[in-house]
Amino acid sequence: MQEIDTHSLKVLEFSRICEIIAGSTLSPYGKGYAEKIRPIFDRKAIEQSLRQSAQMRDIIRFEEAMPLQRIEDLSELIEKSRVDGIHLEPKSLLEIKLFLDTVGDLSNYRKSEDRKEKFPDVSEIIDRFHPKPEISKAIGKAVDSSGDILSSASSSLARIRRDLGDSELKLKGHLERILGSRRKHAGWQDDVITMREGRFVIPVLSGDFRADAGIVHDKSHSGATLFVEPSSAIPFNNKLRQLQQDERLEIDRILRELTSMVGEAADHIAADLDTYGFLDCVHAKASFALKIEASSPVISDHGCLNLLDARHPLLIYAAGSGKDVVPLSISLNDSTQSLLVTGPNTGGKTVALKAIGLLTLMAMSGLEISADHKSTIGIYGKIYADIGDEQSLELSLSTFSSHIRNIIAAVNDADDNSLILLDEIGAGTDPKEGAALAEVIILTLLERGSNLIATTHYSQLKTLPLEHPELLNASLEFDRENLEPTFRLKLGLPGSSYAIDIARRLGLPSEMADKASVLLGSDERSLDKLIAKLDNDLDSLQHRKKELETRLTGAKTLEEQFKARHAEVDQKEKNLSREYVEKLEQQLKEGKREIDRLVKSIRESQASPEKVKEGHHTIHKRADEASKLKKATAENKTGDGRVLKKGDTVWIEKFNTEGEVVEMIGKKKAKVAIGSAFMTVDTIELTRKKSGKKFDGTQKYRKTSTVHAAAAEGEFSPEIMLRGMTVDEALEALEKFLDDAMLAGVGQVYIIHGKGTGRLRKNLSTYLKSHRAVDTIRIGDWNEGGHGVTIARLKQ
C-alpha cells in the first residue's frame, strides 16, 4: 500500500489541516474520518472526494442548512441492544431517537429533485441511509424529553397509573380522617402525611403510641415523634405497593420491547452511524474550504504542478481572509522539471515551499485547495520534504546531520514520479562543501526525473540553470528601497540574500556594514548588482507589457465598436433601400392601374397591339428596375446565376416563385420549369436553392400554389387556371390575363381549362383565334397537360 513519508506529512503541517477539520465535525464518527484523511493515489477517488466537498460547499453557501445534529457515540448502546433479555435506559433510547430523527430529516432533505440534480454526489451519500421512522415514533410515544416513561407507552401502563392515582387518593383520605379525629396537643403542628420506606405514614407522639395502633417505620432525631403506618391503612399501602410493582414491571417490558426494536435494526443503524460520520466529515471539509477560500483543482494521473494564485491555507485560516496573503504561481512540467529558489532571509522561501507541499498533499487527499480552480496537481507516488531545523539532542544529531539523513532517504527513493522539497539545501556546514553537496544532490535528482523545489543562499548554484534548462531559477522579491520583502515569487531570475542590507536596517553600524561589503569581494558584488539590474529591467518590461495589454484591450474595444457601427450603418442603408423600393412599387401599382384603364380605352378605340406595347414601354422598364433593386436589398435571396446547372432548384425573383433549371442557354440565360410551364429567364434573376428532383420531362401537370394568374405588383406568371369556371367567367379572366401577358412581354402562355366535356376548351379556342395579340394556338403535348391545356403563342 502506497503511503507518503510520515516525516514529510509532519514538517508540511498536514496534521494541522486534519485537526482543524476534525474540530469542525459534529460526531465522533465524523472526527474519526477527519483524523484518517491521507493522500490517496487513485484519480477517480480523489475527483469524487473533491466533487463531494465542492457540492457541500455550495449547499452551505446557497441552500437551506443541511439538518445535521451533534451526535454522541452510540456504538456501545447499539451493541448492547443486540443482547437478549436486557434493555436500554430511557435516556439512551432518546439519544438513539435523536440520531434516527436526524437520518429521517436528511432523507427528506435529499428528496428535493432540484437538489438531487445539482448535488448528485452528496445525494448519493444520503441515499445510503436506512430511515427507521417506526422506531423513532415508538420511542417518542413511550419516553418524554426528560427521560420519563409516558402513560401513552401502553394501555396497561395507563390503566395501572390510573389505579395508582385512585389508590393513593383513597389512602391519603383515610389517613387525613385519622389525623382529623385524634386529640390535639398544645403547640403540635406536625399533622402531615409523609412517606417512609415507600409507605405512607402519619406522625404520632411517642407518649400517645400504642403497640396495636400500627407499624412504626421511623422516628424523629429527638425521638419525640414516631412515624406510624396505622393498622387500618396497611391494606391501602399494600395495594399501592402492588400497583407500583406492576408499574415497574410494565415499564421494564416496554423498555425491553423498544430495545429489541433497536437490536433488530442494529446493523442498519451501525451502518448509518458510519455514513453519518462520512457525511459529517464532508461537511467539515467543505466548511474549511470556505474559510480558506478554496476551490477544486484539476487532477492529473502523473505527478506535475501548475499552481495559480496559490496561498498557504493555514495563513488564510489564521488571518480569516486571503486578501493579505501574497499569492504565488509555479509550474513544474515537461519543460520545467525543478525550481531553485533564492532570496533574502525572512523573504518567504520556506513559507512558499511549505505552501506548495501542503497544497499538493491536500489535493491528493481529496481536499479543495486555496488556489485558482484552473490549477493542476498530479498524483505523486512519493513526496519528501526536508524543512526547518531538524536538530535532535535525543539522537545526538546536529542540524546538518539531520538534514543529510532526510536528503539521503529522499535521493535513494526518488524516481520520475517524486516531488522533493529541500529547504536551505546543503546548509549547516562549510559553505564550499555544502554548495558542492547541494549541486550533486540537485543534479542527481534531475537525472532521476524527479520534480525538485529547493531553496538556497549559495551563489554558486544560481548558474546551474544556464547549463540545465530543465532547472529554473526563481526568487522572492525584495524591496531594496525600504529593505523589506514583498513575498512575491518571481520566476526566471535568481535573487540576492541582501544580508548586509538587512543587517544595516536592523541596526548594524554603517562602518561594519561597509567593511562587510568590501570583504564580500568584487565578483560577488558584481553578481548582486547584475541580478538587481536584471530584476529592475524585468519589472520595467512587465510594466510595459501591462501597458501594451491595456492598449490592446482598448483597441479591441474600439474595433468592436467600429464593427457594430458599421453594421448599424449598413442596416440603415438597407432599410432606406427597402423604403425606396416600397415607394417605387407603390407608384408602379398606381401606374399599372392607370395603364389598365388606358388599355381598356385603347381596346375600345380599336388601337393596334403595337401602340399598346409602345404605351407601356416606359412603365415596364421601371418595373424591371424596381425588381433588380428589390433583389439587391432582399435577404437570403441573392445568388450567382453563372454557376447554375441543369436540375438546380432556383428562386425566380421576377415571379416570386420556385422553379427547376431544365437547360442552360449560354452563360446568361436558363430554361426554367415552373409547374408545367417553361420560361427562359436571365440567370441574374435566379437564386440557386437546395437541389430538388431533376426534371426529366415525364411529370404530369400540377398546379403551383405560389404562381398567380394576375401580374400583381409587377410580377407575372405565364399560366392561368380556368378549370371549373363557366364560359363567361373564363372569357373575362382570359381577356384580363392576355392584357397582362402583353404588358409583361411574354411570348407564350398556358391556359389550363381541363378536359371535361370539351365545351370550355372549344369556346376558349374560338376566342383565342380571334384575339388580336394571339399568333397561334395548339393543344398541350402529353408532358404539358395534353387536352387539358391550350398553349397560345403571342405576337411579338
C-alpha positions in Angstrom: 0.0 0.0 0.0 1.4 3.4 -1.0 2.0 5.9 1.7 3.5 9.4 1.9 6.6 9.7 4.1 5.3 10.5 7.7 8.2 12.9 8.3 7.1 14.9 5.3 3.5 15.0 6.5 4.7 16.3 9.8 7.0 19.1 8.5 4.4 20.3 6.0 1.9 20.5 8.8 -0.7 18.3 7.1 -1.8 17.0 10.5 -2.8 20.6 11.4 -5.2 20.6 8.5 -6.7 17.3 9.7 -7.0 18.7 13.3 -8.9 21.8 12.1 -11.3 19.7 10.0 -11.8 17.2 12.9 -12.6 20.1 15.2 -15.5 21.2 12.9 -17.2 17.8 13.0 -20.4 17.1 14.9 -19.9 13.5 15.8 -17.1 11.1 16.9 -17.7 9.3 13.7 -17.0 12.4 11.6 -14.0 13.2 13.7 -12.7 9.7 13.1 -13.0 10.1 9.3 -11.3 13.5 9.5 -8.3 12.2 11.5 -7.8 9.5 8.9 -7.6 11.8 6.0 -4.5 10.9 4.0 -3.2 11.2 0.4 -4.7 8.6 -2.0 -3.3 7.5 -5.3 -6.5 6.9 -7.4 -7.5 9.9 -9.6 -11.2 8.9 -9.7 -11.4 8.6 -5.9 -9.7 12.0 -5.5 -12.0 13.6 -8.0 -15.1 12.1 -6.3 -13.9 13.5 -2.9 -13.4 16.9 -4.5 -16.9 16.9 -6.0 -18.4 16.0 -2.7 -16.6 18.8 -1.0 -17.4 21.3 -3.7 -21.1 20.4 -3.8 -21.3 20.6 0.0 -19.6 24.0 -0.1 -22.4 25.2 -2.5 -25.0 23.7 -0.2 -23.6 25.6 2.7 -23.5 28.9 0.8 -26.7 28.8 -1.2 -29.1 26.2 0.1 -31.2 25.7 3.2 -29.0 24.4 6.0 -28.5 20.7 6.0 -30.2 19.1 9.1 -27.0 17.8 10.8 -27.1 17.4 14.6 -24.4 16.8 17.2 -24.4 13.1 17.8 -22.8 11.2 20.7 -21.0 7.9 20.4 -23.8 5.3 20.2 -21.8 2.3 19.2 -21.8 0.8 22.7 -25.6 1.3 23.0 -26.2 -0.3 19.6 -24.1 -3.4 20.6 -25.9 -3.6 23.9 -29.3 -3.7 22.1 -28.3 -6.9 20.4 -28.2 -8.8 23.7 -31.5 -10.6 24.6 -33.2 -10.0 27.9 -31.7 -6.6 28.7 -33.0 -3.1 28.0 -31.5 0.3 27.4 -32.3 3.2 29.7 -34.8 5.8 28.6 -32.2 8.5 28.1 -30.1 6.1 26.0 -33.2 5.4 23.8 -33.6 9.2 23.5 -30.1 9.5 22.1 -30.8 6.8 19.6 -34.1 8.6 18.7 -32.2 11.9 18.0 -30.0 10.1 15.6 -32.9 8.3 13.9 -34.7 11.6 13.6 -31.6 13.2 12.0 -31.4 10.4 9.5 -35.0 10.9 8.6 -34.6 14.7 8.2 -31.6 14.1 6.0 -33.5 11.7 3.8 -36.4 14.2 3.5 -33.8 17.0 2.7 -32.5 14.9 -0.2 -35.9 14.3 -1.7 -35.9 17.7 -3.5 -35.5 16.9 -7.2 -33.6 20.1 -7.7 -31.1 19.2 -5.0 -30.6 15.7 -6.4 -29.8 17.2 -9.8 -27.5 19.9 -8.5 -25.7 17.9 -5.9 -25.6 14.2 -7.1 -22.5 13.2 -5.2 -23.8 14.5 -1.8 -27.2 13.0 -2.6 -25.6 9.6 -3.2 -24.1 9.7 0.3 -27.5 10.5 1.8 -29.1 7.7 -0.2 -27.0 5.2 1.8 -29.1 5.8 5.0 -31.8 3.4 6.2 -34.5 5.6 7.8 -36.3 3.9 10.7 -39.3 6.2 11.4 -41.2 3.4 13.2 -38.6 3.0 15.9 -38.3 6.8 16.4 -42.1 7.1 16.7 -42.3 4.2 19.2 -39.6 5.8 21.4 -41.2 9.2 21.1 -44.6 7.7 22.2 -43.0 6.0 25.2 -40.4 8.4 26.5 -40.7 12.1 27.1 -37.8 14.6 26.6 -36.7 14.3 30.3 -36.4 10.5 30.0 -39.6 9.6 31.9 -41.9 6.9 30.6 -45.2 8.2 29.3 -48.5 6.7 30.2 -49.2 6.5 26.4 -46.4 3.8 26.1 -49.1 1.1 26.6 -52.7 0.7 27.6 -51.7 -1.5 30.6 -49.4 1.2 31.9 -52.1 3.8 31.5 -54.6 1.6 33.5 -52.0 0.9 36.2 -51.2 4.5 36.7 -54.9 5.4 36.9 -55.3 2.7 39.6 -52.2 4.1 41.4 -53.7 7.6 41.4 -57.1 6.3 42.8 -55.4 4.2 45.5 -53.2 7.0 46.6 -56.1 9.4 46.9 -58.0 6.8 48.9 -55.1 6.1 51.2 -54.4 9.8 51.8 -58.1 10.4 52.5 -58.1 7.6 55.1 -55.0 9.0 56.8 -56.4 12.5 56.9 -59.5 11.3 58.6 -57.4 9.6 61.3 -55.4 12.8 61.8 -58.6 14.8 62.0 -60.2 12.6 64.6 -57.5 12.5 67.1 -57.0 14.9 70.1 -54.8 17.9 69.5 -51.9 18.8 71.8 -50.9 22.4 72.6 -48.2 23.5 70.2 -48.4 20.4 68.0 -48.1 21.3 64.2 -46.9 18.1 62.5 -50.2 16.7 61.4 -48.9 15.9 57.9 -48.8 12.7 55.9 -45.3 11.6 54.9 -43.6 8.6 53.4 -41.2 6.2 54.9 -39.7 3.1 53.2 -42.2 3.6 50.3 -45.3 3.6 52.6 -47.5 6.5 53.6 -47.3 7.2 57.4 -48.6 9.8 60.0 -46.7 11.4 62.9 -47.6 10.2 66.4 -46.2 11.5 69.7 -44.2 8.8 71.5 -46.3 9.1 74.6 -49.5 8.5 72.6 -48.4 5.4 70.7 -50.0 2.1 71.4 -48.5 -1.2 70.2 -51.7 -2.2 68.5 -52.1 1.1 66.7 -49.9 0.2 63.8 -46.3 -0.2 62.5 -43.5 2.2 63.4 -41.4 2.9 60.3 -39.2 5.8 61.6 -38.8 8.3 64.4 -37.5 11.9 64.7 -34.0 12.8 65.7 -35.3 13.8 69.2 -37.3 10.6 69.5 -40.4 12.5 70.5 -42.2 11.7 67.2 -42.9 8.4 65.7 -43.8 7.8 62.0 -46.6 5.2 62.1 -48.5 3.3 59.5 -51.9 2.8 61.1 -53.2 -0.7 61.1 -56.3 0.4 59.1 -54.0 1.9 56.4 -51.9 -1.3 55.9 -54.3 -2.8 53.2 -54.2 0.5 51.3 -50.4 0.7 51.4 -50.1 -2.9 50.4 -52.4 -2.3 47.3 -50.4 0.8 46.4 -47.1 -1.1 46.6 -48.5 -3.9 44.5 -49.6 -1.3 41.8 -46.1 0.3 41.9 -44.6 -3.1 41.3 -46.9 -3.7 38.4 -45.9 -0.3 37.0 -42.2 -1.2 37.2 -42.7 -4.5 35.5 -44.7 -2.8 32.7 -42.1 -0.2 32.2 -39.4 -2.9 32.1 -41.4 -4.7 29.4 -41.8 -1.5 27.4 -38.1 -0.8 27.5 -37.2 -4.3 26.6 -39.6 -4.1 23.6 -38.1 -0.8 22.4 -34.6 -2.2 22.9 -35.5 -5.2 20.9 -36.6 -3.0 18.0 -33.3 -1.2 18.1 -31.4 -4.5 18.3 -33.3 -5.9 15.2 -32.2 -2.8 13.3 -28.7 -2.7 14.8 -26.9 -3.5 11.6 -28.6 -0.7 9.7 -28.2 1.8 12.5 -24.5 1.0 12.8 -24.0 1.4 9.1 -26.0 4.7 9.2 -23.7 5.9 12.0 -20.7 5.3 9.7 -22.4 7.0 6.8 -23.3 9.9 9.1 -19.7 10.2 10.1 -18.6 10.3 6.4 -21.2 13.0 5.6 -20.2 14.9 8.8 -16.6 14.8 7.6 -17.5 16.0 4.1 -19.5 18.9 5.7 -16.5 19.8 7.9 -14.1 19.7 4.8 -16.4 22.0 2.9 -16.6 24.4 5.9 -12.8 24.5 6.0 -12.7 25.1 2.2 -15.0 28.1 2.6 -12.8 29.5 5.4 -9.6 29.2 3.2 -11.4 30.4 0.0 -10.6 27.1 -1.6 -11.6 25.5 -5.0 -11.2 22.2 -6.7 -8.0 21.8 -8.8 -7.6 19.6 -11.9 -6.1 16.3 -11.0 -3.6 14.6 -13.3 -2.7 10.9 -13.2 1.1 11.6 -13.1 3.0 13.9 -10.9 3.0 17.6 -12.0 2.3 21.0 -10.6 0.6 24.1 -12.1 -0.4 26.3 -9.2 -2.1 29.6 -10.0 -2.6 32.3 -7.3 -1.9 29.7 -4.6 -1.8 30.8 -0.9 -0.8 29.0 2.2 -4.1 27.6 3.7 -3.0 28.0 7.3 -2.1 31.6 6.8 -5.6 32.3 5.4 -7.2 30.4 8.2 -5.2 32.3 10.8 -5.9 35.7 9.2 -9.6 35.0 8.5 -9.1 36.1 4.9 -6.8 35.6 2.0 -6.7 39.3 0.9 -3.5 40.0 2.8 -1.7 36.7 1.9 0.5 37.1 -1.1 -0.2 34.5 -3.8 2.3 32.5 -5.8 2.2 30.8 -9.1 4.5 28.0 -10.3 4.5 25.3 -12.9 6.5 22.1 -13.0 6.1 20.1 -16.2 8.0 18.5 -19.1 9.9 21.7 -19.8 10.5 22.9 -16.3 11.4 19.9 -14.1 12.7 21.8 -11.0 12.9 25.2 -9.3 15.9 26.7 -7.5 14.6 29.5 -5.2 16.9 32.2 -3.8 16.3 35.4 -1.9 16.7 37.0 1.4 16.1 35.6 4.9 12.5 36.3 6.1 11.6 36.7 2.4 9.1 33.8 2.4 11.1 31.0 0.8 10.2 28.5 3.5 6.5 29.5 3.6 6.4 29.2 -0.2 8.0 25.7 0.0 5.5 24.6 2.7 2.6 26.0 0.8 3.5 24.1 -2.4 3.9 20.8 -0.5 0.9 21.2 1.7 -1.4 22.1 -1.2 -0.2 19.1 -3.1 -0.9 16.8 -0.1 -4.3 18.3 0.3 -5.3 17.9 -3.3 -4.1 14.2 -3.3 -6.3 13.8 -0.2 -9.4 15.0 -1.9 -9.3 18.4 -0.2 -10.0 21.6 -2.0 -7.0 24.0 -2.1 -6.5 27.7 -1.7 -5.6 28.3 -5.3 -7.3 29.2 -8.6 -9.7 26.4 -9.9 -7.6 26.2 -13.1 -4.6 24.9 -11.1 -3.5 21.3 -11.9 -1.9 18.9 -9.4 -0.7 15.5 -10.4 -0.6 12.3 -8.2 2.9 11.8 -6.9 3.9 8.4 -5.8 6.4 9.8 -3.3 6.7 13.2 -1.6 9.8 14.1 0.5 10.2 17.4 2.4 13.2 18.5 4.4 12.3 21.8 6.0 13.3 23.7 9.1 15.8 23.0 11.9 15.9 19.2 12.4 18.4 19.2 15.3 17.9 16.3 17.7 19.6 16.3 21.1 17.9 13.0 21.9 19.6 11.3 18.9 22.8 13.4 19.2 22.2 14.8 15.7 23.3 18.2 14.6 21.2 20.3 12.2 23.4 19.3 9.2 23.3 15.6 10.2 19.5 15.7 10.4 19.2 17.3 7.1 21.6 14.9 5.3 19.8 11.9 6.8 16.5 13.1 5.3 18.0 14.0 2.0 19.8 10.6 1.6 16.4 8.9 2.2 14.8 11.1 -0.5 17.6 10.6 -3.0 17.7 6.8 -2.6 13.9 6.5 -3.1 13.3 9.2 -5.7 12.1 8.5 -9.2 10.3 10.3 -12.1 7.1 10.5 -10.1 8.5 12.0 -7.0 8.2 15.6 -5.5 11.2 16.6 -3.4 11.2 19.8 -1.3 14.5 20.8 0.2 14.8 24.0 2.3 18.3 25.6 2.5 19.9 22.6 0.7 23.5 21.9 1.9 23.2 24.4 4.8 24.7 23.8 8.3 28.3 23.1 7.3 31.3 24.7 5.5 29.8 26.8 2.6 32.1 25.4 -0.1 31.4 21.8 0.9 27.8 22.5 1.4 27.5 24.1 -2.1 29.3 21.1 -3.7 27.0 18.6 -1.9 23.9 20.7 -2.9 25.0 20.7 -6.6 25.5 17.0 -6.7 22.1 16.4 -5.0 20.3 18.7 -7.4 21.9 17.1 -10.5 21.2 13.6 -9.2 17.5 14.3 -8.7 17.4 15.9 -12.2 18.8 12.7 -13.7 16.2 10.7 -11.8 13.4 12.8 -13.4 12.1 14.0 -10.1 10.3 17.3 -9.5 12.5 19.3 -7.2 12.0 22.6 -5.4 15.0 23.7 -3.4 15.8 26.9 -1.6 19.4 28.1 -1.1 21.7 31.1 -0.4 24.6 29.6 -2.3 25.6 31.9 -5.2 27.4 29.0 -6.9 24.1 27.2 -7.5 22.5 30.2 -9.3 24.4 29.4 -12.5 23.2 25.8 -12.7 20.0 26.7 -14.8 22.3 28.0 -17.5 23.7 24.5 -18.0 20.5 22.6 -17.2 17.4 24.3 -18.9 15.1 21.9 -17.1 16.1 23.7 -13.8 14.6 27.2 -13.5 15.8 30.0 -11.2 13.2 31.7 -9.0 13.5 34.3 -6.3 11.4 36.0 -3.6 11.2 39.7 -4.4 12.9 42.2 -2.1 12.2 46.0 -1.9 15.7 47.5 -1.8 14.4 51.0 -1.1 12.5 50.0 2.0 14.7 46.9 2.7 11.6 44.8 3.1 10.5 41.6 1.4 7.3 41.7 -0.7 6.9 37.8 -0.6 6.2 37.7 -4.4 7.7 34.8 -6.2 9.4 35.7 -9.5 10.3 33.0 -12.0 13.3 33.1 -14.3 15.7 35.2 -12.2 17.9 34.3 -9.1 17.7 36.5 -6.1 20.2 38.0 -3.7 20.4 37.4 0.0 20.7 41.1 0.9 22.2 40.0 4.2 24.3 43.2 4.6 21.5 45.5 3.7 19.1 43.8 6.1 21.7 43.8 8.9 22.2 47.5 8.3 18.4 48.1 8.5 18.3 46.1 11.8 20.9 48.4 13.4 24.4 47.2 12.4 26.8 50.2 12.5 27.4 51.6 9.0 31.2 51.2 9.2 30.8 47.5 10.0 28.3 47.1 7.1 30.7 48.9 4.7 33.6 46.7 5.7 31.5 43.6 5.2 30.7 44.8 1.7 34.4 45.2 0.9 35.2 41.8 2.3 32.4 40.3 0.1 34.6 40.7 -3.0 34.1 42.4 -6.3 32.8 39.3 -8.1 30.1 38.8 -5.5 29.2 42.4 -5.6 29.1 42.4 -9.3 26.8 39.4 -9.4 24.4 41.0 -6.9 24.4 44.2 -9.0 23.8 42.2 -12.2 20.9 40.4 -10.5 19.5 43.7 -9.2 19.7 45.3 -12.7 18.0 42.3 -14.3 15.4 42.5 -11.7 14.7 46.2 -12.5 14.7 45.5 -16.2 12.2 42.7 -15.7 10.0 45.0 -13.7 10.2 47.6 -16.4 9.3 45.1 -19.1 6.4 43.7 -17.1 5.2 47.3 -16.6 5.4 48.0 -20.4 3.7 44.6 -21.1 0.8 45.6 -18.9 0.5 49.0 -20.7 0.5 47.2 -24.1 -2.1 44.8 -22.9 -4.2 47.7 -21.7 -3.8 49.5 -25.1 -4.6 46.2 -26.9 -7.7 45.8 -24.9 -8.7 49.4 -25.8 -8.0 48.8 -29.5 -10.2 45.6 -29.4 -13.0 47.6 -27.8 -12.7 50.3 -30.5 -12.7 47.6 -33.2 -15.8 46.0 -31.8 -17.5 49.4 -31.6 -16.5 50.2 -35.2 -17.9 46.8 -36.4 -21.1 47.5 -34.5 -21.4 51.0 -36.0 -20.6 49.7 -39.5 -23.3 47.1 -39.1 -25.7 49.7 -37.9 -25.0 52.0 -40.9 -25.2 49.1 -43.3 -28.6 48.1 -41.9 -29.8 51.7 -42.2 -28.8 51.7 -45.8 -30.7 48.5 -46.4 -33.7 50.0 -44.7 -33.6 53.1 -46.8 -33.3 50.9 -49.9 -36.3 48.9 -48.9 -38.3 52.1 -48.2 -37.4 53.3 -51.7 -38.4 50.1 -53.3 -41.7 50.0 -51.4 -42.4 53.6 -52.6 -41.4 52.8 -56.1 -43.6 49.7 -56.2 -46.5 51.7 -54.9 -46.0 54.1 -57.7 -45.9 51.2 -60.1 -49.1 49.8 -58.8 -50.8 53.1 -59.3 -49.3 53.4 -62.7 -50.4 49.9 -63.6 -54.0 50.7 -62.6 -53.8 53.8 -64.9 -52.3 51.6 -67.7 -55.2 49.1 -67.3 -57.6 51.9 -67.7 -55.7 53.1 -70.8 -55.6 49.6 -72.3 -59.3 49.3 -71.9 -59.7 52.7 -73.6 -57.3 51.7 -76.4 -59.1 48.4 -77.0 -62.4 50.1 -77.1 -61.0 52.6 -79.7 -59.7 49.6 -81.8 -56.0 50.6 -81.4 -53.3 48.3 -82.7 -51.3 46.0 -80.4 -48.1 47.8 -81.4 -49.4 51.0 -79.9 -50.4 49.2 -76.8 -46.9 48.0 -76.3 -45.4 51.3 -77.0 -47.7 52.9 -74.5 -46.5 50.5 -71.8 -42.8 50.5 -72.6 -41.8 53.1 -70.0 -43.7 51.6 -67.1 -42.4 48.1 -68.0 -38.8 49.4 -67.9 -39.4 51.0 -64.4 -40.8 47.7 -63.2 -37.6 45.9 -64.2 -35.5 48.5 -62.4 -37.6 48.0 -59.2 -37.3 44.3 -59.4 -33.5 44.5 -59.6 -33.3 46.9 -56.7 -35.6 44.7 -54.6 -33.4 41.7 -55.4 -30.3 43.7 -54.3 -31.9 44.5 -50.9 -33.6 41.2 -50.3 -32.1 39.0 -47.6 -31.1 35.4 -48.4 -32.3 35.7 -52.0 -29.0 36.6 -53.8 -27.1 34.1 -55.8 -24.6 33.7 -58.7 -26.6 32.6 -61.7 -23.4 31.8 -63.7 -22.8 28.7 -61.6 -26.2 27.2 -62.2 -26.6 23.8 -63.8 -29.4 21.5 -65.0 -31.5 20.1 -62.2 -30.9 23.1 -59.8 -33.9 24.3 -57.8 -34.0 28.1 -58.1 -35.9 31.1 -56.8 -37.2 33.3 -59.6 -37.3 36.8 -58.2 -39.4 38.3 -61.0 -42.3 35.9 -60.4 -41.7 35.4 -56.7 -41.8 31.6 -57.0 -39.6 28.5 -57.3 -38.7 26.6 -60.4 -36.3 24.0 -61.8 -33.5 24.5 -64.3 -34.2 22.4 -67.4 -31.5 23.7 -69.7 -28.7 26.3 -69.7 -28.9 28.7 -72.7 -25.4 30.1 -72.9 -24.0 31.7 -69.8 -26.7 34.3 -69.2 -30.0 32.6 -69.7 -31.6 29.4 -68.4 -34.8 27.5 -69.4 -36.8 27.0 -66.2 -39.8 24.8 -65.5 -42.5 26.4 -63.3 -45.1 23.8 -62.7 -45.9 22.6 -66.2 -44.8 25.8 -67.9 -41.4 26.6 -69.3 -39.7 30.1 -69.3 -36.4 31.5 -70.5 -35.0 33.7 -67.6 -31.8 35.7 -67.2 -29.5 33.9 -64.8 -29.1 37.2 -62.8 -32.7 36.9 -61.8 -32.2 33.4 -60.4 -31.0 32.3 -56.9 -29.9 28.8 -56.5 -31.5 26.9 -53.7 -31.1 23.3 -52.4 -31.4 20.8 -55.2 -34.7 19.2 -55.9 -35.6 16.2 -58.1 -34.3 16.5 -61.7 -36.9 17.4 -64.3 -37.0 14.6 -66.9 -40.0 15.7 -68.9 -42.2 12.9 -67.5 -44.0 14.9 -64.8 -47.7 15.4 -65.1 -49.1 18.9 -64.9 -49.6 20.1 -61.3 -50.7 23.5 -60.1 -48.1 25.5 -58.2 -49.8 27.4 -55.4 -47.2 30.2 -55.5 -47.9 31.1 -59.1 -50.8 33.5 -59.7 -52.7 34.4 -62.8 -52.5 38.2 -62.3 -49.3 40.0 -62.8 -49.7 41.7 -59.4 -47.0 44.0 -58.1 -45.0 43.9 -61.4 -44.7 40.1 -61.4 -46.3 37.7 -63.9 -47.0 34.0 -64.3 -47.4 32.7 -67.9 -50.2 30.3 -67.0 -53.8 30.7 -65.9 -56.1 28.3 -64.2 -59.7 28.4 -65.7 -60.8 24.9 -64.8 -64.2 24.8 -63.0 -65.3 28.3 -64.3 -68.3 29.0 -66.6 -67.6 30.1 -70.1 -68.4 33.7 -69.4 -66.2 33.8 -66.2 -63.3 32.1 -68.1 -63.5 34.5 -71.1 -63.5 37.5 -68.8 -60.5 36.2 -66.8 -58.7 35.2 -70.1 -59.1 38.7 -71.5 -57.5 40.3 -68.4 -54.7 37.6 -68.5 -53.8 38.3 -72.1 -53.6 42.1 -71.4 -51.2 41.3 -68.6 -49.2 39.0 -70.8 -48.8 41.7 -73.4 -47.7 44.1 -70.8 -45.1 41.6 -69.4 -43.8 40.9 -72.9 -44.3 37.1 -72.5 -44.0 35.1 -75.8 -46.1 32.1 -74.8 -48.9 31.4 -72.3 -50.6 28.3 -70.9 -54.4 28.3 -70.5 -55.4 25.4 -68.1 -59.1 24.5 -68.7 -59.2 20.8 -68.0 -60.8 18.1 -70.3 -64.4 17.7 -69.1 -67.0 17.8 -72.0 -64.7 20.0 -74.2 -67.2 22.9 -74.3 -65.0 25.3 -72.3 -61.9 24.4 -74.4 -63.9 25.0 -77.7 -65.2 28.4 -76.7 -61.7 29.5 -75.4 -60.1 28.3 -78.7 -62.6 30.3 -80.7 -61.9 33.4 -78.6 -58.1 33.0 -78.8 -58.1 32.6 -82.7 -59.9 35.9 -83.0 -57.8 37.8 -80.4 -55.5 40.5 -81.8 -52.5 39.5 -79.6 -52.6 35.8 -80.4 -50.4 34.5 -83.2 -51.1 30.7 -83.0 -52.7 28.2 -80.6 -52.2 24.5 -80.0 -53.2 21.7 -77.6 -50.6 20.8 -75.0 -48.3 17.8 -75.6 -48.6 14.8 -73.4 -46.0 16.1 -71.0 -47.6 19.6 -70.9 -51.1 18.6 -69.8 -52.5 17.2 -73.0 -56.1 18.2 -74.0 -56.5 19.9 -70.6 -54.1 22.7 -71.6 -54.2 25.2 -74.6 -50.9 26.9 -75.4 -51.0 30.3 -77.2 -48.0 32.0 -78.8 -48.4 35.8 -78.7 -47.4 38.2 -81.3 -44.1 40.0 -80.7 
